[in-house]
Amino acid sequence: MTDGYPPITEQLSDADAAREEGRRKMDWARQHMPILAELREEFVEEQPLAGQRVGMAMHVEAKTACLVELLADAGAEVAITGCNPLSTHDDVSAALDAHDSIISYAKREVDDEEYYAAIEAVIDHEPTVTVDDGMDMVAAIHDDYPELIDSIVGGCEETTTGVHRLRAMDEDDALDYPVFAVNDTPMKRLFDNVHGTGESSLANIAMTTNLSWAGKNVVVAGYGDCGRGVAKKASGQNANVIVTEVEPRRALEAHMEGYDVMPMAEAAEVGDVFLTTTGNRDVVTEEHFPRMKDGVLLANAGHFDVEVDLDALSDLAVAEREARDGVREYEMDDGRRLNVLAEGRLVNLAGPIALGHPVEVMDQSFGVQAVCVRELVENPDAYDAGVHEVPDALDREVAEVKLAAEGVEFDDLTDDQREYMDSWQHGT
């Protein structure tokens, strides 16, 4: 176990001011999160998480904080830390730490040792439920604290990369408690990944650089849900979109959507902006840097900072400097300058002015997280160890709350329609 890693309020010199500013950010987010507001009324009254200890590794900013407080107000004791060294908002972390049922260890700009010490500090609280973004907490529990597994009813995983890691772990029979793949459910995947990643990544790049998208060649690496969203939003801002892919059906889909599709080696020669969305490593590598134009922007919207090979880029560079806040310039021996945003980390969350996905989008994703935590606690015997899809009824519940909040009405199937859809005997 960790040797007393301190909570955030013991690390800040002016904790009172930080708490006040963090609370201001959280209050703004809560005004625009009707799903969590609806769930809060239910959770506060029924206390479905009473007696539970929730351990979280998430991007600690205002929207996440609203989920954290919801779980605490539902009766849980919550311990949280960050899931990225650059995505924490210290003031929001301090505001969370002021809650009687929450302790936050999240701090921005930590090194690897501090990052993992904070995860261990959360695990010290012996969580009965885990909520992860990237699977680092699940991995740490299995690797170093297996004695806790029998007391954990289950977990939730927020992001594509984490679900990929969990499925690999499950295939190796190494995942010893149930985890919901929240990332894969429609209310998360179709909105958070497409609209959230698309809008927030492009917005942060524009704010960080003060450059326009119009007329630029934007290379989107990967055409999954996140890549699809980035391509759509970039095209909508009059950029020329180029897609690189390794999966033939996704490459064909991008082609049929009207985008240029080519290998990264070819795209490297024409791109102005490169944005990786694959969740894999070595997407932009030493092979590609010598082909790139002067002034290109290199950014990553995948979870970990392994998609752009920064070690190789640094080795090729003859000089490096901070061109702007959040922009590191690498000068090549021929005078070309290649610019990396947010240290190659999640550009929509790790940049100097990054705010993450829009509030309304995260309201949906965190609504799914909340009902999944409730489901694990209320039905602990219903799920064996392994990765589980989110029950469709829970996903529909969140969608219906959102539609009601927006004042949107929709049709329902008639009895005859249900019978027709459920029968194999009806013909043409």
N, C-alpha and C positions, 0 to 999 in steps of 0.2 A: 504494500500500500504506500501511498505517497507520504512524504514527510512534511505535512502541514502546508500545502500550497495555499496562499492567502486568497480570500475573496476579493472582488474588484474594489470594494470600498476601502480596503486596507492598502491598495496600491495607488490610489489617486490622492493628490495633495489637496484638492478642493472638492471633496466628495459631495458636499451639499449643493454646490453650484451645478455639478455634473448631474446629480439626481434630478434637479429642477428642469434642466434642459432636456434630459432624457424623457421625463414625464411629459413635457410639452410635445415632443415628437410622437410619443405613444398616444396621447389624447387625439392628435390629428388623425393618426391611422385608425383609431377606433371609430371615429365618426364615419368612416367609409368602409367599414367591415360589417355589413348587416348579417352575414352568416354567423360570425362569432358572437354578435350581439344576441341573436336568437338562441344560439346554443348556451350562452351565458345564463340566460333566464332559467333554462332547464337545469343546467349543471349546478347553479347556486342553490336552487330549490331542492334538488334530489341528491346532491353530493355523491355522484356515482364513483368518485375516485377516493373516497374516504379511506384512510389507512394505507394508501399506496405511496410509493416513493418513485418518482419519475426522474430518470437520468437522461439528459439531453446534450447532444453535440450538434449545434445549429449555427447558422449565420445570425449573430445576435445584433439585431437592429429593431426598429420600432414595430414592424409588422410581426416579426417573430415574437417579440415581447408580449403582444396581445394574446397569442396562443399560450405562451408560458403562464401568464396571469390567469387565463381561462382554466388551465389545468389545476393551478393552485387554488383558485376559487371553487373548484369542484371537489376539493378536499384533499388533494395530493400535496406531499412535500416534494418540491422540485429543486434539483440541482442542475445547473446548465453551464456549459462552456462553449467556445467557438469551434467551428469546423473548418476554419480557414484563418491563417495568421493575420490576414489583412482585412477581413470583412466585419469585424466587431466594431460597433459604435460604443465607445467607453461610457458615454453619458447614459445611453440606454441600459447598458449592463449595470451601471450604478443604480439606476432607477429600479430595476428588477431586484437588486440586492436589498433594497429597502423594504420589500414585501416580507411580511412575517413568515411566509411559507416558501420563500424562494431564496436560494443562495447562488450567486453568479461568480464564476471564476474567469469569465471571458474578458480578454484584454487584447487590444489591437497591437500589431507589430511585435509579436512574441517570436522568439527563436524556437527551433525544434524542441529543445529540452523543456522550455516553458509550455509549449503547446501540449506535449504529451503529459507533462506533470498536471496540467489542468484537467485533462481527461481522467487521469487517475484520481484526482481530487473528487470529481463527480462520482466515480465508481466507489470511492470510499463511503458514500452514502448508501451503498448496497441497494441499488434501484430494483424495483419489482417490475418496472416497465422502462424500456429504452426508446428514445426518439432520436433518430440519427439522420445526418445529411452527409453521406459519403462512406458510412459503415465503419469509421474509425473506432467508435465506442464498442460496437459489436465485436470487432476484431480484438480489441484490447481485453475485453471480458473473456473471450474464448482462449486467448493466448496466455493471459497472465492471472486471471481470476476465475477459473472454471468452477471453483467452489460456490460461486454465487448463482450459477445457472439454474439450479433446482428451485430457487426462490423467484425467478423471473417468469412472469406469466406470458410475456411476449414483447414485441417491439414493432416499430414503424420505421420505414426507410423512405426518405423524401425524394432522392434524386436518382437520375439514370445511372450514374457511375456506381452508386452504392448498391442499386439493385443488381447490376451486372456482377459485382463482387459477391453479393449474397448468393446469387444463383450458382456461381462457380463453387462457392463454399458448400452449398446444398448438394450439388452434384458429387462432391467429394465426401458426402456424409459427415461433414464437419460442422454443420450448423445445428446447435443443440437446443434451440428454443424457437417458437414460431415468430415470424416477422412478416408483417403486411408490406407488400410492394406498392406503397402509396403512389410512387412515381407512375406506375403503369395503369392506374385507373383513369377513366375518361375525364373526370372532373379535374384531375391534375394534368394529365398528359396533353389534352387538347387545348388547354388554356394557359397553364403555367409555362409549359415547354415551348409552345408555339408563340403565343402573344407575349408572355412574360419575358422570355429570353430574347425574342426578336426585338421588342421595344426597348428593354432596359439596356441591352448590349449596345445597340446603335446609339441610344441617347447618351450613354456614358462616354462612348468614343467621341461623339460630337462635342460634348461639353469639355472633355479633357483636352482635345486638340484645337477646338474652335474652327474646325474645318467642315466643309459641306460634303454631303453624299452625292449631290447631283453630278452626273457625268463620270464618276469614278468607277473603275473596274474593281468590284468587290468579290473576292474569292472566298466562298463559304466551304469549308472543309467538313464534309459529312451532311447527309440529307435525311437525317432522322427528324423527329419532331422539332428539336431545337434548330437544326439547320434549315428546315422548311420555314420556320418562323422568321429567322434572320433573313433568308432569301426574299421572302414575301415583303417584309418591312423595308428592306434595302431597295427593292425594286419600286416600292411605293414612294420612295424618296428620290426616284429618278437616277438610281445607280444602275450600272450594267453588272449583272450578277453572273458569276462563273461558279459552278459547283464541281467539287472533286469528291469522288466516292470510291469505295472498294467493294460495294455490294451492287451487283448488276441491276437488280430490280429498282433499287433506289436511284441509281444513275439514270435508268430509263424513265422513272417518274420525273426526275428533275428535267430531263430532256423534253418530255411531253408537256411539262409546265412552261416551257419556253426559255429555259436557261441554257447557257453554254455549259457543256460538260466536257472535262478534259482531265488528264493526269496532272498532279501537282507540279511535276517537272515542267510542263508546258505553261500552266497557270502562273508559275513563278516569274515568267518572263513578261507578263502583261498586267499583273495585278497591281493595284494601288493600295488596297487594304486586304489583309488576310485575317479571317476570323475562323478559328477552329471550334468545332462543336461535336467532336467525335467521342470524347470520353476515353480515348486511347492515347498512347504515347507515340512520339517521333512522327508527327504528322508533317511538320515543317522542319527540315533537317539541313545538315551541312551541304547536302547535294543541291538544295534549293537556293541558299543565300547568295551564291555568286551570280545567279541568274537574275536577281531582283533589281528593279529600278531604284534610282536614288529617291529617298524620301518615303519609302513604303511604310505603312503602319502594320504591325504584327500584334494581334490580340487573340485572347483565348476565352471562350465561353464554356469550356468543359470544366469539370470539377477540380482536377488537379493540374499543377503547373508542369506537366510533362509533354504537352502537345507540341510546343515549340521548343526545339533543342537549344536552350540558352547557353549551355556550356560550349557547344560547338560554335555558336555565334560569337561568344566572348573570345574564344580561341582565334577566330578569324579576324577579329577587330584589331585595329592598330590604336584606337582610342575610344573611350567611353565617357559620356557625360549625361547629366540630367538636362534634357532640352526644355522640358516643362515639368511642372508637378505631375507625376504619374507617367512620364514619358522618358525612357532611357534610350539615348541615341548611341548606336554602335557604328563607328566609322571604319569602312573597309580600306584596304591599301590603295584602291583606285579612286578614293574620295567619295564613294557612295555612302549614304547614311541610311541605316535601317533602324526603325524606331519601334521599341517594344513597350506596350502599355501595361500598366499594373503588374510589372514584374513577371508577366506571363501567367498570372493567376486570373481567377474569374473576373473578367473586365467589368461586369455589371455590379460587382460587389466589392472588389478590392482596389478600385481606383480611388484617388483622393477625394472625389466628390460623389462617389457611387452611392446610390440609394437602393439598389436591387430592383426587383420587379415592381410594377404598379401595385398599389394597395388593394384594388379590387380583385386583381388576379390572385394575390396571396391569400385573400379572404377565402377563396374557394379551396385552395390547396390546404390551408390550415384548418378549414372546416372538416375536410376529409381526415386529416391527422387526428383531430379531436374526437370524431365519432369512432375512429379505429381504436384509439386508446380506450374509450368507453367500452367498445365491443370486447377487447381483450380481457378487461377486468370483469365484465359481466358474464362472459362465457369462456372461462379459462380452459375448460376441458374440451372445447369444440375444435381446437387447432393443435395438431401435432407439430413437432419440431420441423422447421423448414420454411421455405418462402411460400406465402399465400397471396392469392389475388384478393383485393378488397371486395367484400360481398356487394353485389350489385345494388341491393336494397339501401346500403349505406351511401353509396355514390348518388343514387337517385334522391335520397333524403336531402343531401346537400344541394343538389341541383334545384329541387323544388323550393327550398328555402330562398335560394338566390332569385329565382323567377318571381316568387311572391314579393320579395323586397323590391324588385324592379317594376312591379306592377304588370308583369307579363302573364297572360293567361294562355293555356295550351289545351289541346284536345286530349281525350282519353279514349281508349278502345271501347266499343260497345260489346255487349255480351256475345252477339253474333260474330263480331270480328275476333274476339278471343277464341271462340269455339273453332272458327275457320283456321286461325293460325296454329291452334294446338292439335289439329286433326290431320291425319294423312289420307282420309277417305274422301275429302272434298276435291273434286276435279275442276276442270275449266267450265 
